[in-house]
């Protein structure tokens, strides 16, 4: 999750960062891009052939004017699951990633673009070609218009609960979900609101949401 102080353009490291990282680690919700040990996972990784550019200005050591830097990265990454499908609702799509862990946990995320001095996560719908296991967690990183997963998360009368990844109150979001053409649609506005509940008032945080489909989650 990206953390930015509301009074500054600089990234800040806060207690929320560490809590969210710990929560993801315990739930097995890390995304496919990672540090040491990531290549040891017994899961096939996939990288899209499509790349996106990001550009940003950085003050030079010997120049008063900003120097523009450009960097490229794969548009979509996945591990243990097919590449997620991204339907952009703006001219620019976000970066996206998905991972299905051996324990059944599913992680899906969208990530910002940086162009011409603008830092933002473009609006998009994301579809993942996997049916989450009943009772296994789903971690949603970043803000998307909607998340679609295969199967019916409400099958058999199951209820679906969500809370901020860091912790806090569980919300029953069952009634907000739709089941259309074999997919469950999770509304992005609700996930984003819940995924920011534990953020400090003076910090802007990309949302991080933990979801379970089971009965009696507390």
PyMOL commands that place a pseudoatom at each C-alpha (Angstrom):
pseudoatom trace, name=CA, resn=UNK, resi=1, chain=A, elem=C, hetatm=0, pos=[0.000, 0.000, 0.000]
pseudoatom trace, name=CA, resn=UNK, resi=2, chain=A, elem=C, hetatm=0, pos=[1.275, 3.456, -0.837]
pseudoatom trace, name=CA, resn=UNK, resi=3, chain=A, elem=C, hetatm=0, pos=[1.423, 5.863, 2.069]
pseudoatom trace, name=CA, resn=UNK, resi=4, chain=A, elem=C, hetatm=0, pos=[1.644, 9.612, 1.422]
pseudoatom trace, name=CA, resn=UNK, resi=5, chain=A, elem=C, hetatm=0, pos=[1.539, 12.409, 3.970]
pseudoatom trace, name=CA, resn=UNK, resi=6, chain=A, elem=C, hetatm=0, pos=[-1.322, 14.727, 3.074]
pseudoatom trace, name=CA, resn=UNK, resi=7, chain=A, elem=C, hetatm=0, pos=[0.914, 17.764, 3.597]
pseudoatom trace, name=CA, resn=UNK, resi=8, chain=A, elem=C, hetatm=0, pos=[3.748, 16.473, 1.426]
pseudoatom trace, name=CA, resn=UNK, resi=9, chain=A, elem=C, hetatm=0, pos=[4.459, 14.679, -1.837]
pseudoatom trace, name=CA, resn=UNK, resi=10, chain=A, elem=C, hetatm=0, pos=[6.982, 12.437, -0.106]
pseudoatom trace, name=CA, resn=UNK, resi=11, chain=A, elem=C, hetatm=0, pos=[6.308, 8.831, 0.818]
pseudoatom trace, name=CA, resn=UNK, resi=12, chain=A, elem=C, hetatm=0, pos=[6.212, 8.209, 4.549]
pseudoatom trace, name=CA, resn=UNK, resi=13, chain=A, elem=C, hetatm=0, pos=[6.715, 5.043, 6.531]
pseudoatom trace, name=CA, resn=UNK, resi=14, chain=A, elem=C, hetatm=0, pos=[4.196, 4.617, 9.305]
pseudoatom trace, name=CA, resn=UNK, resi=15, chain=A, elem=C, hetatm=0, pos=[3.054, 2.062, 11.821]
pseudoatom trace, name=CA, resn=UNK, resi=16, chain=A, elem=C, hetatm=0, pos=[0.224, 1.211, 9.396]
pseudoatom trace, name=CA, resn=UNK, resi=17, chain=A, elem=C, hetatm=0, pos=[2.778, 0.100, 6.771]
pseudoatom trace, name=CA, resn=UNK, resi=18, chain=A, elem=C, hetatm=0, pos=[4.320, -2.389, 9.158]
pseudoatom trace, name=CA, resn=UNK, resi=19, chain=A, elem=C, hetatm=0, pos=[0.973, -3.625, 10.471]
pseudoatom trace, name=CA, resn=UNK, resi=20, chain=A, elem=C, hetatm=0, pos=[-0.340, -4.159, 6.964]
pseudoatom trace, name=CA, resn=UNK, resi=21, chain=A, elem=C, hetatm=0, pos=[2.817, -6.011, 5.938]
pseudoatom trace, name=CA, resn=UNK, resi=22, chain=A, elem=C, hetatm=0, pos=[2.577, -8.239, 8.987]
pseudoatom trace, name=CA, resn=UNK, resi=23, chain=A, elem=C, hetatm=0, pos=[-1.104, -8.947, 8.361]
pseudoatom trace, name=CA, resn=UNK, resi=24, chain=A, elem=C, hetatm=0, pos=[-0.406, -9.909, 4.750]
pseudoatom trace, name=CA, resn=UNK, resi=25, chain=A, elem=C, hetatm=0, pos=[2.430, -12.175, 5.785]
pseudoatom trace, name=CA, resn=UNK, resi=26, chain=A, elem=C, hetatm=0, pos=[0.371, -14.017, 8.380]
pseudoatom trace, name=CA, resn=UNK, resi=27, chain=A, elem=C, hetatm=0, pos=[-2.520, -14.491, 5.973]
pseudoatom trace, name=CA, resn=UNK, resi=28, chain=A, elem=C, hetatm=0, pos=[-0.244, -15.507, 3.095]
pseudoatom trace, name=CA, resn=UNK, resi=29, chain=A, elem=C, hetatm=0, pos=[-1.491, -12.621, 0.986]
pseudoatom trace, name=CA, resn=UNK, resi=30, chain=A, elem=C, hetatm=0, pos=[1.712, -11.276, -0.552]
pseudoatom trace, name=CA, resn=UNK, resi=31, chain=A, elem=C, hetatm=0, pos=[1.595, -10.312, -4.220]
pseudoatom trace, name=CA, resn=UNK, resi=32, chain=A, elem=C, hetatm=0, pos=[3.841, -11.950, -6.851]
pseudoatom trace, name=CA, resn=UNK, resi=33, chain=A, elem=C, hetatm=0, pos=[6.520, -9.268, -6.873]
pseudoatom trace, name=CA, resn=UNK, resi=34, chain=A, elem=C, hetatm=0, pos=[8.574, -9.691, -3.766]
pseudoatom trace, name=CA, resn=UNK, resi=35, chain=A, elem=C, hetatm=0, pos=[11.915, -9.893, -2.124]
pseudoatom trace, name=CA, resn=UNK, resi=36, chain=A, elem=C, hetatm=0, pos=[14.164, -12.713, -1.077]
pseudoatom trace, name=CA, resn=UNK, resi=37, chain=A, elem=C, hetatm=0, pos=[12.579, -16.147, -1.224]
pseudoatom trace, name=CA, resn=UNK, resi=38, chain=A, elem=C, hetatm=0, pos=[9.832, -15.196, -3.688]
pseudoatom trace, name=CA, resn=UNK, resi=39, chain=A, elem=C, hetatm=0, pos=[11.366, -17.404, -6.377]
pseudoatom trace, name=CA, resn=UNK, resi=40, chain=A, elem=C, hetatm=0, pos=[11.218, -20.404, -4.035]
pseudoatom trace, name=CA, resn=UNK, resi=41, chain=A, elem=C, hetatm=0, pos=[7.428, -20.552, -4.181]
pseudoatom trace, name=CA, resn=UNK, resi=42, chain=A, elem=C, hetatm=0, pos=[6.250, -23.654, -6.074]
pseudoatom trace, name=CA, resn=UNK, resi=43, chain=A, elem=C, hetatm=0, pos=[4.063, -21.591, -8.404]
pseudoatom trace, name=CA, resn=UNK, resi=44, chain=A, elem=C, hetatm=0, pos=[4.497, -20.634, -12.024]
pseudoatom trace, name=CA, resn=UNK, resi=45, chain=A, elem=C, hetatm=0, pos=[4.779, -16.910, -12.652]
pseudoatom trace, name=CA, resn=UNK, resi=46, chain=A, elem=C, hetatm=0, pos=[3.452, -15.051, -15.680]
pseudoatom trace, name=CA, resn=UNK, resi=47, chain=A, elem=C, hetatm=0, pos=[4.435, -11.641, -17.009]
pseudoatom trace, name=CA, resn=UNK, resi=48, chain=A, elem=C, hetatm=0, pos=[2.438, -9.829, -19.652]
pseudoatom trace, name=CA, resn=UNK, resi=49, chain=A, elem=C, hetatm=0, pos=[4.179, -8.929, -22.904]
pseudoatom trace, name=CA, resn=UNK, resi=50, chain=A, elem=C, hetatm=0, pos=[2.620, -5.456, -22.665]
pseudoatom trace, name=CA, resn=UNK, resi=51, chain=A, elem=C, hetatm=0, pos=[4.655, -2.838, -20.823]
pseudoatom trace, name=CA, resn=UNK, resi=52, chain=A, elem=C, hetatm=0, pos=[3.688, 0.575, -19.432]
pseudoatom trace, name=CA, resn=UNK, resi=53, chain=A, elem=C, hetatm=0, pos=[5.949, 3.573, -19.055]
pseudoatom trace, name=CA, resn=UNK, resi=54, chain=A, elem=C, hetatm=0, pos=[6.108, 5.846, -16.038]
pseudoatom trace, name=CA, resn=UNK, resi=55, chain=A, elem=C, hetatm=0, pos=[7.836, 9.219, -15.983]
pseudoatom trace, name=CA, resn=UNK, resi=56, chain=A, elem=C, hetatm=0, pos=[8.633, 11.522, -13.115]
pseudoatom trace, name=CA, resn=UNK, resi=57, chain=A, elem=C, hetatm=0, pos=[10.704, 14.605, -12.372]
pseudoatom trace, name=CA, resn=UNK, resi=58, chain=A, elem=C, hetatm=0, pos=[13.702, 14.490, -10.055]
pseudoatom trace, name=CA, resn=UNK, resi=59, chain=A, elem=C, hetatm=0, pos=[15.812, 17.451, -9.032]
pseudoatom trace, name=CA, resn=UNK, resi=60, chain=A, elem=C, hetatm=0, pos=[19.295, 17.061, -10.505]
pseudoatom trace, name=CA, resn=UNK, resi=61, chain=A, elem=C, hetatm=0, pos=[22.468, 17.249, -8.440]
pseudoatom trace, name=CA, resn=UNK, resi=62, chain=A, elem=C, hetatm=0, pos=[23.956, 19.989, -10.605]
pseudoatom trace, name=CA, resn=UNK, resi=63, chain=A, elem=C, hetatm=0, pos=[20.875, 21.479, -12.261]
pseudoatom trace, name=CA, resn=UNK, resi=64, chain=A, elem=C, hetatm=0, pos=[18.182, 23.757, -10.954]
pseudoatom trace, name=CA, resn=UNK, resi=65, chain=A, elem=C, hetatm=0, pos=[15.602, 22.427, -13.401]
pseudoatom trace, name=CA, resn=UNK, resi=66, chain=A, elem=C, hetatm=0, pos=[14.038, 18.986, -12.792]
pseudoatom trace, name=CA, resn=UNK, resi=67, chain=A, elem=C, hetatm=0, pos=[15.389, 16.017, -14.719]
pseudoatom trace, name=CA, resn=UNK, resi=68, chain=A, elem=C, hetatm=0, pos=[12.737, 13.754, -16.249]
pseudoatom trace, name=CA, resn=UNK, resi=69, chain=A, elem=C, hetatm=0, pos=[13.210, 10.049, -15.672]
pseudoatom trace, name=CA, resn=UNK, resi=70, chain=A, elem=C, hetatm=0, pos=[11.448, 7.223, -17.483]
pseudoatom trace, name=CA, resn=UNK, resi=71, chain=A, elem=C, hetatm=0, pos=[11.035, 3.602, -16.439]
pseudoatom trace, name=CA, resn=UNK, resi=72, chain=A, elem=C, hetatm=0, pos=[9.171, 0.646, -17.892]
pseudoatom trace, name=CA, resn=UNK, resi=73, chain=A, elem=C, hetatm=0, pos=[7.485, -2.299, -16.158]
pseudoatom trace, name=CA, resn=UNK, resi=74, chain=A, elem=C, hetatm=0, pos=[5.161, -5.165, -17.150]
pseudoatom trace, name=CA, resn=UNK, resi=75, chain=A, elem=C, hetatm=0, pos=[1.529, -4.092, -17.292]
pseudoatom trace, name=CA, resn=UNK, resi=76, chain=A, elem=C, hetatm=0, pos=[0.303, -7.218, -15.474]
pseudoatom trace, name=CA, resn=UNK, resi=77, chain=A, elem=C, hetatm=0, pos=[1.945, -9.896, -13.306]
pseudoatom trace, name=CA, resn=UNK, resi=78, chain=A, elem=C, hetatm=0, pos=[0.577, -13.112, -11.854]
pseudoatom trace, name=CA, resn=UNK, resi=79, chain=A, elem=C, hetatm=0, pos=[1.662, -16.227, -10.005]
pseudoatom trace, name=CA, resn=UNK, resi=80, chain=A, elem=C, hetatm=0, pos=[-0.316, -19.413, -9.525]
pseudoatom trace, name=CA, resn=UNK, resi=81, chain=A, elem=C, hetatm=0, pos=[-3.173, -17.996, -11.588]
pseudoatom trace, name=CA, resn=UNK, resi=82, chain=A, elem=C, hetatm=0, pos=[-3.721, -16.636, -15.100]
pseudoatom trace, name=CA, resn=UNK, resi=83, chain=A, elem=C, hetatm=0, pos=[-2.989, -12.978, -15.711]
pseudoatom trace, name=CA, resn=UNK, resi=84, chain=A, elem=C, hetatm=0, pos=[-5.858, -10.854, -14.393]
pseudoatom trace, name=CA, resn=UNK, resi=85, chain=A, elem=C, hetatm=0, pos=[-7.884, -9.030, -17.023]
pseudoatom trace, name=CA, resn=UNK, resi=86, chain=A, elem=C, hetatm=0, pos=[-7.938, -5.264, -16.653]
pseudoatom trace, name=CA, resn=UNK, resi=87, chain=A, elem=C, hetatm=0, pos=[-10.736, -3.206, -18.199]
pseudoatom trace, name=CA, resn=UNK, resi=88, chain=A, elem=C, hetatm=0, pos=[-9.626, 0.434, -18.010]
pseudoatom trace, name=CA, resn=UNK, resi=89, chain=A, elem=C, hetatm=0, pos=[-12.234, 3.114, -17.463]
pseudoatom trace, name=CA, resn=UNK, resi=90, chain=A, elem=C, hetatm=0, pos=[-9.771, 5.876, -18.282]
pseudoatom trace, name=CA, resn=UNK, resi=91, chain=A, elem=C, hetatm=0, pos=[-7.315, 6.492, -21.096]
pseudoatom trace, name=CA, resn=UNK, resi=92, chain=A, elem=C, hetatm=0, pos=[-4.497, 5.012, -19.001]
pseudoatom trace, name=CA, resn=UNK, resi=93, chain=A, elem=C, hetatm=0, pos=[-4.824, 1.636, -17.239]
pseudoatom trace, name=CA, resn=UNK, resi=94, chain=A, elem=C, hetatm=0, pos=[-3.201, 0.865, -13.870]
pseudoatom trace, name=CA, resn=UNK, resi=95, chain=A, elem=C, hetatm=0, pos=[-0.544, -1.748, -13.247]
pseudoatom trace, name=CA, resn=UNK, resi=96, chain=A, elem=C, hetatm=0, pos=[-2.105, -4.970, -11.923]
pseudoatom trace, name=CA, resn=UNK, resi=97, chain=A, elem=C, hetatm=0, pos=[-1.035, -8.200, -10.246]
pseudoatom trace, name=CA, resn=UNK, resi=98, chain=A, elem=C, hetatm=0, pos=[-2.613, -11.346, -8.831]
pseudoatom trace, name=CA, resn=UNK, resi=99, chain=A, elem=C, hetatm=0, pos=[-1.414, -14.401, -6.930]
pseudoatom trace, name=CA, resn=UNK, resi=100, chain=A, elem=C, hetatm=0, pos=[-3.038, -17.609, -5.758]
pseudoatom trace, name=CA, resn=UNK, resi=101, chain=A, elem=C, hetatm=0, pos=[-1.091, -19.010, -2.826]
pseudoatom trace, name=CA, resn=UNK, resi=102, chain=A, elem=C, hetatm=0, pos=[-0.724, -22.717, -1.995]
pseudoatom trace, name=CA, resn=UNK, resi=103, chain=A, elem=C, hetatm=0, pos=[-2.917, -22.205, 1.089]
pseudoatom trace, name=CA, resn=UNK, resi=104, chain=A, elem=C, hetatm=0, pos=[-5.762, -20.962, -1.122]
pseudoatom trace, name=CA, resn=UNK, resi=105, chain=A, elem=C, hetatm=0, pos=[-5.336, -17.273, -0.319]
pseudoatom trace, name=CA, resn=UNK, resi=106, chain=A, elem=C, hetatm=0, pos=[-5.901, -14.983, -3.296]
pseudoatom trace, name=CA, resn=UNK, resi=107, chain=A, elem=C, hetatm=0, pos=[-4.237, -11.571, -3.623]
pseudoatom trace, name=CA, resn=UNK, resi=108, chain=A, elem=C, hetatm=0, pos=[-5.217, -9.019, -6.254]
pseudoatom trace, name=CA, resn=UNK, resi=109, chain=A, elem=C, hetatm=0, pos=[-3.859, -5.509, -6.628]
pseudoatom trace, name=CA, resn=UNK, resi=110, chain=A, elem=C, hetatm=0, pos=[-3.789, -2.438, -8.834]
pseudoatom trace, name=CA, resn=UNK, resi=111, chain=A, elem=C, hetatm=0, pos=[-0.971, 0.063, -8.649]
pseudoatom trace, name=CA, resn=UNK, resi=112, chain=A, elem=C, hetatm=0, pos=[-0.378, 3.708, -9.613]
pseudoatom trace, name=CA, resn=UNK, resi=113, chain=A, elem=C, hetatm=0, pos=[0.966, 5.255, -12.773]
pseudoatom trace, name=CA, resn=UNK, resi=114, chain=A, elem=C, hetatm=0, pos=[3.272, 8.268, -12.745]
pseudoatom trace, name=CA, resn=UNK, resi=115, chain=A, elem=C, hetatm=0, pos=[3.212, 10.546, -15.777]
pseudoatom trace, name=CA, resn=UNK, resi=116, chain=A, elem=C, hetatm=0, pos=[3.995, 14.200, -16.238]
pseudoatom trace, name=CA, resn=UNK, resi=117, chain=A, elem=C, hetatm=0, pos=[4.201, 14.866, -12.530]
pseudoatom trace, name=CA, resn=UNK, resi=118, chain=A, elem=C, hetatm=0, pos=[0.875, 13.156, -11.825]
pseudoatom trace, name=CA, resn=UNK, resi=119, chain=A, elem=C, hetatm=0, pos=[0.694, 10.176, -9.438]
pseudoatom trace, name=CA, resn=UNK, resi=120, chain=A, elem=C, hetatm=0, pos=[-2.618, 8.301, -9.556]
pseudoatom trace, name=CA, resn=UNK, resi=121, chain=A, elem=C, hetatm=0, pos=[-4.294, 4.913, -9.849]
pseudoatom trace, name=CA, resn=UNK, resi=122, chain=A, elem=C, hetatm=0, pos=[-6.457, 4.924, -12.996]
pseudoatom trace, name=CA, resn=UNK, resi=123, chain=A, elem=C, hetatm=0, pos=[-9.956, 3.546, -12.618]
pseudoatom trace, name=CA, resn=UNK, resi=124, chain=A, elem=C, hetatm=0, pos=[-10.407, 0.000, -13.900]
pseudoatom trace, name=CA, resn=UNK, resi=125, chain=A, elem=C, hetatm=0, pos=[-12.341, -3.230, -13.451]
pseudoatom trace, name=CA, resn=UNK, resi=126, chain=A, elem=C, hetatm=0, pos=[-10.233, -6.297, -12.676]
pseudoatom trace, name=CA, resn=UNK, resi=127, chain=A, elem=C, hetatm=0, pos=[-11.254, -9.907, -13.378]
pseudoatom trace, name=CA, resn=UNK, resi=128, chain=A, elem=C, hetatm=0, pos=[-9.432, -12.943, -12.008]
pseudoatom trace, name=CA, resn=UNK, resi=129, chain=A, elem=C, hetatm=0, pos=[-9.987, -16.355, -13.565]
pseudoatom trace, name=CA, resn=UNK, resi=130, chain=A, elem=C, hetatm=0, pos=[-10.144, -18.298, -10.317]
pseudoatom trace, name=CA, resn=UNK, resi=131, chain=A, elem=C, hetatm=0, pos=[-12.844, -19.348, -7.891]
pseudoatom trace, name=CA, resn=UNK, resi=132, chain=A, elem=C, hetatm=0, pos=[-11.637, -18.610, -4.332]
pseudoatom trace, name=CA, resn=UNK, resi=133, chain=A, elem=C, hetatm=0, pos=[-11.820, -21.538, -1.933]
pseudoatom trace, name=CA, resn=UNK, resi=134, chain=A, elem=C, hetatm=0, pos=[-14.559, -21.194, 0.701]
pseudoatom trace, name=CA, resn=UNK, resi=135, chain=A, elem=C, hetatm=0, pos=[-13.040, -19.816, 3.882]
pseudoatom trace, name=CA, resn=UNK, resi=136, chain=A, elem=C, hetatm=0, pos=[-9.760, -18.761, 2.247]
pseudoatom trace, name=CA, resn=UNK, resi=137, chain=A, elem=C, hetatm=0, pos=[-8.845, -15.069, 2.469]
pseudoatom trace, name=CA, resn=UNK, resi=138, chain=A, elem=C, hetatm=0, pos=[-8.877, -12.631, -0.430]
pseudoatom trace, name=CA, resn=UNK, resi=139, chain=A, elem=C, hetatm=0, pos=[-6.579, -9.624, -0.176]
pseudoatom trace, name=CA, resn=UNK, resi=140, chain=A, elem=C, hetatm=0, pos=[-7.407, -6.609, -2.329]
pseudoatom trace, name=CA, resn=UNK, resi=141, chain=A, elem=C, hetatm=0, pos=[-4.666, -4.001, -2.721]
pseudoatom trace, name=CA, resn=UNK, resi=142, chain=A, elem=C, hetatm=0, pos=[-5.304, -0.582, -4.215]
pseudoatom trace, name=CA, resn=UNK, resi=143, chain=A, elem=C, hetatm=0, pos=[-8.469, 1.019, -5.510]
pseudoatom trace, name=CA, resn=UNK, resi=144, chain=A, elem=C, hetatm=0, pos=[-10.377, -0.517, -8.414]
pseudoatom trace, name=CA, resn=UNK, resi=145, chain=A, elem=C, hetatm=0, pos=[-13.872, 0.103, -9.750]
pseudoatom trace, name=CA, resn=UNK, resi=146, chain=A, elem=C, hetatm=0, pos=[-14.843, -3.534, -9.329]
pseudoatom trace, name=CA, resn=UNK, resi=147, chain=A, elem=C, hetatm=0, pos=[-13.243, -6.921, -8.679]
pseudoatom trace, name=CA, resn=UNK, resi=148, chain=A, elem=C, hetatm=0, pos=[-14.650, -10.001, -10.399]
pseudoatom trace, name=CA, resn=UNK, resi=149, chain=A, elem=C, hetatm=0, pos=[-13.838, -13.573, -9.348]
pseudoatom trace, name=CA, resn=UNK, resi=150, chain=A, elem=C, hetatm=0, pos=[-15.154, -16.866, -10.660]
pseudoatom trace, name=CA, resn=UNK, resi=151, chain=A, elem=C, hetatm=0, pos=[-17.931, -18.635, -8.802]
pseudoatom trace, name=CA, resn=UNK, resi=152, chain=A, elem=C, hetatm=0, pos=[-20.507, -17.476, -6.295]
pseudoatom trace, name=CA, resn=UNK, resi=153, chain=A, elem=C, hetatm=0, pos=[-18.992, -16.325, -3.002]
pseudoatom trace, name=CA, resn=UNK, resi=154, chain=A, elem=C, hetatm=0, pos=[-22.482, -16.555, -1.490]
pseudoatom trace, name=CA, resn=UNK, resi=155, chain=A, elem=C, hetatm=0, pos=[-23.050, -20.168, -2.548]
pseudoatom trace, name=CA, resn=UNK, resi=156, chain=A, elem=C, hetatm=0, pos=[-24.658, -22.392, 0.068]
pseudoatom trace, name=CA, resn=UNK, resi=157, chain=A, elem=C, hetatm=0, pos=[-25.805, -19.413, 2.084]
pseudoatom trace, name=CA, resn=UNK, resi=158, chain=A, elem=C, hetatm=0, pos=[-22.276, -18.208, 2.900]
pseudoatom trace, name=CA, resn=UNK, resi=159, chain=A, elem=C, hetatm=0, pos=[-21.889, -14.648, 4.084]
pseudoatom trace, name=CA, resn=UNK, resi=160, chain=A, elem=C, hetatm=0, pos=[-19.058, -12.433, 2.905]
pseudoatom trace, name=CA, resn=UNK, resi=161, chain=A, elem=C, hetatm=0, pos=[-17.162, -10.230, 5.358]
pseudoatom trace, name=CA, resn=UNK, resi=162, chain=A, elem=C, hetatm=0, pos=[-14.515, -7.541, 4.826]
pseudoatom trace, name=CA, resn=UNK, resi=163, chain=A, elem=C, hetatm=0, pos=[-12.263, -5.358, 6.962]
pseudoatom trace, name=CA, resn=UNK, resi=164, chain=A, elem=C, hetatm=0, pos=[-9.155, -3.216, 6.657]
pseudoatom trace, name=CA, resn=UNK, resi=165, chain=A, elem=C, hetatm=0, pos=[-6.044, -5.388, 6.223]
pseudoatom trace, name=CA, resn=UNK, resi=166, chain=A, elem=C, hetatm=0, pos=[-4.507, -3.755, 9.276]
pseudoatom trace, name=CA, resn=UNK, resi=167, chain=A, elem=C, hetatm=0, pos=[-7.432, -4.755, 11.487]
pseudoatom trace, name=CA, resn=UNK, resi=168, chain=A, elem=C, hetatm=0, pos=[-10.642, -3.318, 12.814]
pseudoatom trace, name=CA, resn=UNK, resi=169, chain=A, elem=C, hetatm=0, pos=[-14.318, -4.103, 12.413]
pseudoatom trace, name=CA, resn=UNK, resi=170, chain=A, elem=C, hetatm=0, pos=[-15.656, -6.849, 10.140]
pseudoatom trace, name=CA, resn=UNK, resi=171, chain=A, elem=C, hetatm=0, pos=[-18.417, -5.681, 7.786]
pseudoatom trace, name=CA, resn=UNK, resi=172, chain=A, elem=C, hetatm=0, pos=[-20.981, -8.005, 6.267]
pseudoatom trace, name=CA, resn=UNK, resi=173, chain=A, elem=C, hetatm=0, pos=[-20.916, -7.044, 2.561]
pseudoatom trace, name=CA, resn=UNK, resi=174, chain=A, elem=C, hetatm=0, pos=[-22.979, -10.012, 1.329]
pseudoatom trace, name=CA, resn=UNK, resi=175, chain=A, elem=C, hetatm=0, pos=[-25.912, -7.905, 0.154]
pseudoatom trace, name=CA, resn=UNK, resi=176, chain=A, elem=C, hetatm=0, pos=[-23.629, -5.639, -1.904]
pseudoatom trace, name=CA, resn=UNK, resi=177, chain=A, elem=C, hetatm=0, pos=[-22.290, -8.470, -4.078]
pseudoatom trace, name=CA, resn=UNK, resi=178, chain=A, elem=C, hetatm=0, pos=[-23.740, -9.443, -7.442]
pseudoatom trace, name=CA, resn=UNK, resi=179, chain=A, elem=C, hetatm=0, pos=[-23.510, -12.824, -9.189]
pseudoatom trace, name=CA, resn=UNK, resi=180, chain=A, elem=C, hetatm=0, pos=[-23.552, -12.419, -12.969]
pseudoatom trace, name=CA, resn=UNK, resi=181, chain=A, elem=C, hetatm=0, pos=[-22.560, -14.892, -15.687]
pseudoatom trace, name=CA, resn=UNK, resi=182, chain=A, elem=C, hetatm=0, pos=[-20.699, -17.180, -13.323]
pseudoatom trace, name=CA, resn=UNK, resi=183, chain=A, elem=C, hetatm=0, pos=[-18.769, -14.403, -11.577]
pseudoatom trace, name=CA, resn=UNK, resi=184, chain=A, elem=C, hetatm=0, pos=[-19.083, -12.606, -8.252]
pseudoatom trace, name=CA, resn=UNK, resi=185, chain=A, elem=C, hetatm=0, pos=[-18.723, -8.845, -8.596]
pseudoatom trace, name=CA, resn=UNK, resi=186, chain=A, elem=C, hetatm=0, pos=[-17.333, -7.006, -5.583]
pseudoatom trace, name=CA, resn=UNK, resi=187, chain=A, elem=C, hetatm=0, pos=[-17.975, -3.226, -5.749]
pseudoatom trace, name=CA, resn=UNK, resi=188, chain=A, elem=C, hetatm=0, pos=[-14.767, -1.258, -5.574]
pseudoatom trace, name=CA, resn=UNK, resi=189, chain=A, elem=C, hetatm=0, pos=[-16.175, 1.755, -3.732]
pseudoatom trace, name=CA, resn=UNK, resi=190, chain=A, elem=C, hetatm=0, pos=[-17.207, -0.383, -0.761]
pseudoatom trace, name=CA, resn=UNK, resi=191, chain=A, elem=C, hetatm=0, pos=[-13.879, -2.229, -0.675]
pseudoatom trace, name=CA, resn=UNK, resi=192, chain=A, elem=C, hetatm=0, pos=[-11.956, 1.064, -0.838]
pseudoatom trace, name=CA, resn=UNK, resi=193, chain=A, elem=C, hetatm=0, pos=[-13.953, 2.623, 1.987]
pseudoatom trace, name=CA, resn=UNK, resi=194, chain=A, elem=C, hetatm=0, pos=[-13.469, -0.391, 4.255]
pseudoatom trace, name=CA, resn=UNK, resi=195, chain=A, elem=C, hetatm=0, pos=[-9.814, -0.726, 3.234]
pseudoatom trace, name=CA, resn=UNK, resi=196, chain=A, elem=C, hetatm=0, pos=[-8.982, 2.745, 4.530]
pseudoatom trace, name=CA, resn=UNK, resi=197, chain=A, elem=C, hetatm=0, pos=[-10.760, 2.580, 7.892]
pseudoatom trace, name=CA, resn=UNK, resi=198, chain=A, elem=C, hetatm=0, pos=[-7.581, 2.024, 9.898]
pseudoatom trace, name=CA, resn=UNK, resi=199, chain=A, elem=C, hetatm=0, pos=[-5.598, 4.758, 8.128]
pseudoatom trace, name=CA, resn=UNK, resi=200, chain=A, elem=C, hetatm=0, pos=[-4.568, 7.743, 10.289]
pseudoatom trace, name=CA, resn=UNK, resi=201, chain=A, elem=C, hetatm=0, pos=[-6.388, 10.960, 9.503]
pseudoatom trace, name=CA, resn=UNK, resi=202, chain=A, elem=C, hetatm=0, pos=[-3.198, 12.747, 8.369]
pseudoatom trace, name=CA, resn=UNK, resi=203, chain=A, elem=C, hetatm=0, pos=[-2.054, 9.973, 6.024]
pseudoatom trace, name=CA, resn=UNK, resi=204, chain=A, elem=C, hetatm=0, pos=[-3.399, 9.120, 2.584]
pseudoatom trace, name=CA, resn=UNK, resi=205, chain=A, elem=C, hetatm=0, pos=[-3.310, 5.376, 2.053]
pseudoatom trace, name=CA, resn=UNK, resi=206, chain=A, elem=C, hetatm=0, pos=[-4.188, 3.236, -0.901]
pseudoatom trace, name=CA, resn=UNK, resi=207, chain=A, elem=C, hetatm=0, pos=[-6.830, 0.852, 0.473]
pseudoatom trace, name=CA, resn=UNK, resi=208, chain=A, elem=C, hetatm=0, pos=[-6.055, -2.677, 1.554]
pseudoatom trace, name=CA, resn=UNK, resi=209, chain=A, elem=C, hetatm=0, pos=[-9.002, -4.977, 2.216]
pseudoatom trace, name=CA, resn=UNK, resi=210, chain=A, elem=C, hetatm=0, pos=[-9.247, -8.480, 3.661]
pseudoatom trace, name=CA, resn=UNK, resi=211, chain=A, elem=C, hetatm=0, pos=[-12.260, -10.578, 2.582]
pseudoatom trace, name=CA, resn=UNK, resi=212, chain=A, elem=C, hetatm=0, pos=[-13.619, -13.912, 3.798]
pseudoatom trace, name=CA, resn=UNK, resi=213, chain=A, elem=C, hetatm=0, pos=[-16.610, -15.859, 2.537]
pseudoatom trace, name=CA, resn=UNK, resi=214, chain=A, elem=C, hetatm=0, pos=[-17.714, -18.046, 5.412]
pseudoatom trace, name=CA, resn=UNK, resi=215, chain=A, elem=C, hetatm=0, pos=[-20.204, -18.102, 8.250]
pseudoatom trace, name=CA, resn=UNK, resi=216, chain=A, elem=C, hetatm=0, pos=[-19.474, -16.600, 11.603]
pseudoatom trace, name=CA, resn=UNK, resi=217, chain=A, elem=C, hetatm=0, pos=[-16.289, -14.607, 10.914]
pseudoatom trace, name=CA, resn=UNK, resi=218, chain=A, elem=C, hetatm=0, pos=[-15.463, -12.402, 13.915]
for i in range(1, 218): cmd.bond("trace and resi %d" % i, "trace and resi %d" % (i + 1))
show_as sticks, trace
zoom trace
